[in-house]
């Protein structure tokens, strides 16, 4: 999975520098075997953002696009949309891919992180289970799914990591909520696709089925070989 996600990221045009951050020497050796640049990090990080913060001290980039290895169906074109959003919008320090929910069950599935958005797609709040009293068809007009791909500026990264853990962030297990809790704004970057990431064994079956039957995905898989 790690190698395939890495190969998908390499399809982004124009090309971007890609590094893999891990605390596992075994994973690092495997990644180096297929040509990836790898940083070994501490094993004490509570989340991915914290791990990025350690790597950022060495890279010193202005912005970091964070792509986790469970996003095996990420489209390179959606990564490009995220990068373009960073380049065009200078008033935000955090950008997150968002998409429409597939169906009613996702609205109350705690494994699906969701958000409320304004008309300009800036994010009001992020949650796992809807607390709205409106009908589902109404909720679908202002509720979006949070994708596991985001971009963060070095300034926001420093501010986030220098702040102590926040109540909503930890109690809801949503690391993006810390961004909102410390007073920074998040811009949602809409994409059409609602592909599952691999969080459970059930997700594996979904992903394999999509990989076999989705024409676009089959094309991407072929491009990464």
C-alpha positions as YAML, in Angstrom:
chain: A
units: angstrom
residues:
- id: 1
  name: UNK
  ca: [0.00, 0.00, 0.00]
- id: 2
  name: UNK
  ca: [2.75, 2.46, 0.88]
- id: 3
  name: UNK
  ca: [4.56, 1.87, -2.38]
- id: 4
  name: UNK
  ca: [1.41, 2.24, -4.44]
- id: 5
  name: UNK
  ca: [0.34, 5.49, -2.74]
- id: 6
  name: UNK
  ca: [3.89, 6.80, -3.25]
- id: 7
  name: UNK
  ca: [3.71, 5.88, -6.95]
- id: 8
  name: UNK
  ca: [0.39, 7.69, -7.28]
- id: 9
  name: UNK
  ca: [1.89, 10.83, -5.75]
- id: 10
  name: UNK
  ca: [4.69, 10.66, -8.31]
- id: 11
  name: UNK
  ca: [2.08, 11.06, -11.08]
- id: 12
  name: UNK
  ca: [1.32, 14.63, -9.93]
- id: 13
  name: UNK
  ca: [2.16, 17.27, -12.55]
- id: 14
  name: UNK
  ca: [4.29, 19.28, -12.22]
- id: 15
  name: UNK
  ca: [6.38, 16.90, -10.12]
- id: 16
  name: UNK
  ca: [6.70, 17.52, -6.39]
- id: 17
  name: UNK
  ca: [9.29, 16.31, -3.90]
- id: 18
  name: UNK
  ca: [7.96, 13.30, -1.99]
- id: 19
  name: UNK
  ca: [9.26, 11.89, 1.29]
- id: 20
  name: UNK
  ca: [8.00, 9.05, 3.48]
- id: 21
  name: UNK
  ca: [8.05, 9.47, 7.27]
- id: 22
  name: UNK
  ca: [8.01, 6.34, 9.45]
- id: 23
  name: UNK
  ca: [9.26, 5.15, 12.83]
- id: 24
  name: UNK
  ca: [9.85, 1.63, 11.47]
- id: 25
  name: UNK
  ca: [13.27, 0.64, 10.17]
- id: 26
  name: UNK
  ca: [11.66, -2.35, 8.45]
- id: 27
  name: UNK
  ca: [9.24, -0.08, 6.56]
- id: 28
  name: UNK
  ca: [12.08, 2.33, 5.79]
- id: 29
  name: UNK
  ca: [14.18, -0.41, 4.18]
- id: 30
  name: UNK
  ca: [11.24, -1.52, 2.04]
- id: 31
  name: UNK
  ca: [10.54, 2.05, 0.94]
- id: 32
  name: UNK
  ca: [14.19, 2.66, 0.08]
- id: 33
  name: UNK
  ca: [14.17, -0.53, -2.00]
- id: 34
  name: UNK
  ca: [11.64, 1.00, -4.42]
- id: 35
  name: UNK
  ca: [13.46, 4.35, -4.56]
- id: 36
  name: UNK
  ca: [11.66, 6.48, -1.98]
- id: 37
  name: UNK
  ca: [13.34, 9.12, 0.17]
- id: 38
  name: UNK
  ca: [12.66, 8.16, 3.79]
- id: 39
  name: UNK
  ca: [12.91, 9.91, 7.15]
- id: 40
  name: UNK
  ca: [13.03, 7.83, 10.33]
- id: 41
  name: UNK
  ca: [11.05, 9.58, 13.08]
- id: 42
  name: UNK
  ca: [10.33, 9.07, 16.74]
- id: 43
  name: UNK
  ca: [7.84, 6.36, 17.71]
- id: 44
  name: UNK
  ca: [6.26, 8.66, 20.30]
- id: 45
  name: UNK
  ca: [4.12, 10.76, 17.95]
- id: 46
  name: UNK
  ca: [0.39, 10.83, 18.84]
- id: 47
  name: UNK
  ca: [-0.71, 11.45, 15.24]
- id: 48
  name: UNK
  ca: [0.44, 12.07, 11.68]
- id: 49
  name: UNK
  ca: [0.61, 15.84, 12.06]
- id: 50
  name: UNK
  ca: [3.05, 15.48, 14.93]
- id: 51
  name: UNK
  ca: [5.23, 13.20, 12.79]
- id: 52
  name: UNK
  ca: [5.18, 15.75, 9.95]
- id: 53
  name: UNK
  ca: [6.34, 18.37, 12.44]
- id: 54
  name: UNK
  ca: [9.50, 16.40, 13.17]
- id: 55
  name: UNK
  ca: [10.29, 15.99, 9.47]
- id: 56
  name: UNK
  ca: [9.54, 19.69, 8.85]
- id: 57
  name: UNK
  ca: [12.47, 20.67, 11.06]
- id: 58
  name: UNK
  ca: [14.75, 19.08, 8.45]
- id: 59
  name: UNK
  ca: [12.90, 20.00, 5.25]
- id: 60
  name: UNK
  ca: [11.91, 23.61, 6.07]
- id: 61
  name: UNK
  ca: [9.28, 23.79, 3.29]
- id: 62
  name: UNK
  ca: [6.63, 26.55, 3.19]
- id: 63
  name: UNK
  ca: [3.78, 24.03, 2.85]
- id: 64
  name: UNK
  ca: [3.36, 20.30, 3.44]
- id: 65
  name: UNK
  ca: [0.86, 18.07, 1.64]
- id: 66
  name: UNK
  ca: [0.10, 15.18, 3.98]
- id: 67
  name: UNK
  ca: [-0.91, 11.93, 2.30]
- id: 68
  name: UNK
  ca: [-1.27, 8.80, 4.40]
- id: 69
  name: UNK
  ca: [-0.70, 5.30, 3.09]
- id: 70
  name: UNK
  ca: [-4.30, 4.21, 3.69]
- id: 71
  name: UNK
  ca: [-5.46, 6.55, 0.88]
- id: 72
  name: UNK
  ca: [-4.71, 3.91, -1.74]
- id: 73
  name: UNK
  ca: [-7.34, 5.19, -4.20]
- id: 74
  name: UNK
  ca: [-6.23, 8.85, -4.16]
- id: 75
  name: UNK
  ca: [-6.36, 10.38, -7.62]
- id: 76
  name: UNK
  ca: [-3.23, 12.32, -8.64]
- id: 77
  name: UNK
  ca: [-5.53, 14.99, -10.11]
- id: 78
  name: UNK
  ca: [-7.04, 15.55, -6.66]
- id: 79
  name: UNK
  ca: [-3.59, 16.09, -5.19]
- id: 80
  name: UNK
  ca: [-3.06, 18.63, -7.96]
- id: 81
  name: UNK
  ca: [-6.31, 20.40, -6.98]
- id: 82
  name: UNK
  ca: [-5.06, 20.64, -3.40]
- id: 83
  name: UNK
  ca: [-1.74, 22.12, -4.51]
- id: 84
  name: UNK
  ca: [-3.49, 24.63, -6.80]
- id: 85
  name: UNK
  ca: [-5.77, 25.69, -3.92]
- id: 86
  name: UNK
  ca: [-2.69, 26.41, -1.78]
- id: 87
  name: UNK
  ca: [-1.17, 28.47, -4.57]
- id: 88
  name: UNK
  ca: [-4.33, 30.49, -5.29]
- id: 89
  name: UNK
  ca: [-5.64, 31.16, -1.76]
- id: 90
  name: UNK
  ca: [-3.29, 33.09, 0.48]
- id: 91
  name: UNK
  ca: [-5.69, 33.62, 3.41]
- id: 92
  name: UNK
  ca: [-5.57, 30.08, 4.77]
- id: 93
  name: UNK
  ca: [-2.92, 27.99, 6.50]
- id: 94
  name: UNK
  ca: [-4.73, 24.65, 6.26]
- id: 95
  name: UNK
  ca: [-6.48, 23.00, 3.30]
- id: 96
  name: UNK
  ca: [-8.40, 19.70, 3.37]
- id: 97
  name: UNK
  ca: [-9.88, 17.71, 0.51]
- id: 98
  name: UNK
  ca: [-13.63, 17.28, 1.01]
- id: 99
  name: UNK
  ca: [-16.29, 15.42, -0.94]
- id: 100
  name: UNK
  ca: [-20.02, 14.67, -0.82]
- id: 101
  name: UNK
  ca: [-21.34, 11.84, 1.32]
- id: 102
  name: UNK
  ca: [-22.41, 8.71, -0.54]
- id: 103
  name: UNK
  ca: [-25.48, 7.75, 1.42]
- id: 104
  name: UNK
  ca: [-27.48, 8.05, 4.64]
- id: 105
  name: UNK
  ca: [-25.48, 5.54, 6.71]
- id: 106
  name: UNK
  ca: [-22.27, 7.57, 6.23]
- id: 107
  name: UNK
  ca: [-23.94, 10.48, 8.02]
- id: 108
  name: UNK
  ca: [-23.90, 8.58, 11.32]
- id: 109
  name: UNK
  ca: [-20.93, 6.27, 10.72]
- id: 110
  name: UNK
  ca: [-18.34, 7.30, 13.30]
- id: 111
  name: UNK
  ca: [-15.55, 5.94, 11.08]
- id: 112
  name: UNK
  ca: [-16.41, 8.64, 8.51]
- id: 113
  name: UNK
  ca: [-15.16, 12.08, 9.56]
- id: 114
  name: UNK
  ca: [-17.47, 14.86, 8.35]
- id: 115
  name: UNK
  ca: [-17.66, 18.64, 8.40]
- id: 116
  name: UNK
  ca: [-20.06, 21.56, 8.02]
- id: 117
  name: UNK
  ca: [-19.08, 24.04, 5.32]
- id: 118
  name: UNK
  ca: [-19.89, 27.62, 4.45]
- id: 119
  name: UNK
  ca: [-20.83, 28.65, 0.90]
- id: 120
  name: UNK
  ca: [-17.15, 29.37, 0.12]
- id: 121
  name: UNK
  ca: [-16.25, 25.84, 1.36]
- id: 122
  name: UNK
  ca: [-14.44, 27.08, 4.45]
- id: 123
  name: UNK
  ca: [-15.04, 24.62, 7.28]
- id: 124
  name: UNK
  ca: [-17.14, 25.54, 10.32]
- id: 125
  name: UNK
  ca: [-16.62, 22.40, 12.40]
- id: 126
  name: UNK
  ca: [-15.63, 18.73, 12.06]
- id: 127
  name: UNK
  ca: [-17.35, 15.73, 13.65]
- id: 128
  name: UNK
  ca: [-17.96, 11.98, 13.41]
- id: 129
  name: UNK
  ca: [-21.72, 11.79, 14.05]
- id: 130
  name: UNK
  ca: [-24.30, 14.33, 12.90]
- id: 131
  name: UNK
  ca: [-26.02, 16.36, 15.60]
- id: 132
  name: UNK
  ca: [-28.37, 18.09, 13.17]
- id: 133
  name: UNK
  ca: [-32.16, 17.85, 13.57]
- id: 134
  name: UNK
  ca: [-32.90, 18.63, 9.91]
- id: 135
  name: UNK
  ca: [-33.91, 16.01, 7.37]
- id: 136
  name: UNK
  ca: [-31.13, 13.98, 5.76]
- id: 137
  name: UNK
  ca: [-31.67, 15.52, 2.33]
- id: 138
  name: UNK
  ca: [-31.13, 18.98, 3.88]
- id: 139
  name: UNK
  ca: [-28.05, 17.86, 5.81]
- id: 140
  name: UNK
  ca: [-26.47, 16.64, 2.58]
- id: 141
  name: UNK
  ca: [-26.51, 20.24, 1.29]
- id: 142
  name: UNK
  ca: [-24.15, 21.51, 4.00]
- id: 143
  name: UNK
  ca: [-22.37, 18.38, 5.26]
- id: 144
  name: UNK
  ca: [-19.26, 17.06, 3.55]
- id: 145
  name: UNK
  ca: [-16.91, 14.14, 4.08]
- id: 146
  name: UNK
  ca: [-13.38, 14.93, 5.24]
- id: 147
  name: UNK
  ca: [-10.82, 13.15, 3.07]
- id: 148
  name: UNK
  ca: [-7.58, 12.00, 4.66]
- id: 149
  name: UNK
  ca: [-5.46, 14.37, 2.57]
- id: 150
  name: UNK
  ca: [-4.56, 17.89, 3.60]
- id: 151
  name: UNK
  ca: [-1.99, 20.68, 3.27]
- id: 152
  name: UNK
  ca: [-0.61, 22.80, 6.09]
- id: 153
  name: UNK
  ca: [1.72, 25.81, 6.14]
- id: 154
  name: UNK
  ca: [4.92, 25.75, 8.18]
- id: 155
  name: UNK
  ca: [3.56, 28.60, 10.32]
- id: 156
  name: UNK
  ca: [0.36, 26.71, 11.15]
- id: 157
  name: UNK
  ca: [2.36, 23.55, 11.75]
- id: 158
  name: UNK
  ca: [4.60, 25.34, 14.26]
- id: 159
  name: UNK
  ca: [1.62, 26.96, 16.00]
- id: 160
  name: UNK
  ca: [-0.31, 23.69, 16.15]
- id: 161
  name: UNK
  ca: [2.54, 21.63, 17.54]
- id: 162
  name: UNK
  ca: [3.56, 24.26, 20.09]
- id: 163
  name: UNK
  ca: [0.01, 24.23, 21.51]
- id: 164
  name: UNK
  ca: [-1.09, 21.63, 24.04]
- id: 165
  name: UNK
  ca: [-3.64, 18.98, 23.07]
- id: 166
  name: UNK
  ca: [-7.19, 20.30, 22.85]
- id: 167
  name: UNK
  ca: [-10.35, 18.84, 24.34]
- id: 168
  name: UNK
  ca: [-12.37, 18.27, 21.15]
- id: 169
  name: UNK
  ca: [-9.34, 17.08, 19.19]
- id: 170
  name: UNK
  ca: [-8.54, 14.33, 21.70]
- id: 171
  name: UNK
  ca: [-12.05, 13.34, 22.81]
- id: 172
  name: UNK
  ca: [-13.32, 13.02, 19.22]
- id: 173
  name: UNK
  ca: [-10.02, 11.69, 17.82]
- id: 174
  name: UNK
  ca: [-10.00, 14.26, 15.00]
- id: 175
  name: UNK
  ca: [-6.61, 15.92, 14.64]
- id: 176
  name: UNK
  ca: [-7.93, 18.65, 12.30]
- id: 177
  name: UNK
  ca: [-10.14, 19.95, 15.11]
- id: 178
  name: UNK
  ca: [-7.05, 21.27, 16.85]
- id: 179
  name: UNK
  ca: [-6.58, 23.66, 13.92]
- id: 180
  name: UNK
  ca: [-10.04, 25.11, 14.54]
- id: 181
  name: UNK
  ca: [-9.68, 25.06, 18.33]
- id: 182
  name: UNK
  ca: [-6.54, 27.23, 18.23]
- id: 183
  name: UNK
  ca: [-8.27, 29.77, 15.98]
- id: 184
  name: UNK
  ca: [-7.02, 28.90, 12.48]
- id: 185
  name: UNK
  ca: [-9.34, 28.47, 9.49]
- id: 186
  name: UNK
  ca: [-9.55, 25.47, 7.18]
- id: 187
  name: UNK
  ca: [-10.50, 25.73, 3.52]
- id: 188
  name: UNK
  ca: [-12.24, 22.66, 2.12]
- id: 189
  name: UNK
  ca: [-11.14, 21.74, -1.39]
- id: 190
  name: UNK
  ca: [-14.02, 19.91, -3.09]
- id: 191
  name: UNK
  ca: [-13.40, 16.81, -5.20]
- id: 192
  name: UNK
  ca: [-16.02, 14.62, -6.89]
- id: 193
  name: UNK
  ca: [-14.75, 11.26, -5.67]
- id: 194
  name: UNK
  ca: [-15.78, 9.59, -2.45]
- id: 195
  name: UNK
  ca: [-13.33, 6.68, -2.44]
- id: 196
  name: UNK
  ca: [-12.85, 4.76, 0.82]
- id: 197
  name: UNK
  ca: [-9.55, 4.75, 2.65]
- id: 198
  name: UNK
  ca: [-8.42, 1.51, 4.29]
- id: 199
  name: UNK
  ca: [-9.29, 1.69, 7.99]
- id: 200
  name: UNK
  ca: [-10.98, -1.69, 8.51]
- id: 201
  name: UNK
  ca: [-11.02, -5.16, 6.95]
- id: 202
  name: UNK
  ca: [-14.37, -4.25, 5.38]
- id: 203
  name: UNK
  ca: [-12.66, -1.34, 3.61]
- id: 204
  name: UNK
  ca: [-10.17, -3.75, 2.02]
- id: 205
  name: UNK
  ca: [-13.01, -5.55, 0.23]
- id: 206
  name: UNK
  ca: [-14.48, -2.24, -0.94]
- id: 207
  name: UNK
  ca: [-11.14, -1.04, -2.31]
- id: 208
  name: UNK
  ca: [-10.43, -4.31, -4.12]
- id: 209
  name: UNK
  ca: [-13.87, -4.20, -5.73]
- id: 210
  name: UNK
  ca: [-13.35, -0.60, -6.91]
- id: 211
  name: UNK
  ca: [-9.86, -1.41, -8.20]
- id: 212
  name: UNK
  ca: [-11.31, -4.18, -10.36]
- id: 213
  name: UNK
  ca: [-14.35, -2.34, -11.71]
- id: 214
  name: UNK
  ca: [-13.66, 1.41, -11.79]
- id: 215
  name: UNK
  ca: [-12.24, 2.41, -15.19]
- id: 216
  name: UNK
  ca: [-10.40, 5.46, -13.86]
- id: 217
  name: UNK
  ca: [-8.85, 3.49, -11.03]
- id: 218
  name: UNK
  ca: [-7.79, 0.71, -13.37]
- id: 219
  name: UNK
  ca: [-6.08, 3.34, -15.52]
- id: 220
  name: UNK
  ca: [-4.21, 4.78, -12.53]
- id: 221
  name: UNK
  ca: [-3.12, 1.34, -11.35]
- id: 222
  name: UNK
  ca: [-1.74, 0.67, -14.85]
- id: 223
  name: UNK
  ca: [0.12, 4.01, -14.83]
- id: 224
  name: UNK
  ca: [1.93, 3.20, -11.60]
- id: 225
  name: UNK
  ca: [3.52, -0.04, -12.80]
...
